[in-house]
Amino acid sequence: MIAHRFKTAEHANQIRVTDHGRFDQQSTHAQLKQQAGIYRSFVGERRKSASWKIYETAAFLV
């Protein structure tokens, strides 16, 4: 399965991470979060972006 949604991948038995078309890492979600690499970076960026807020300002309402 190819998953684009984080929740889908998070519950998979095995996750294979690709980087520029090559397999880079393979393991479970919990194990990949502990390993340095693209998956752990992705999880960190995803966590940070979850708290983003979009606000309207007067400049956009013209």
Secondary structure, DSSP 8 states (H G I E B T S, - for coil): ----SHHHHHT-S-EEEEETTEEEEEE-HHHHHHSSSHHHHHHHHHHHHTT------GGGG-
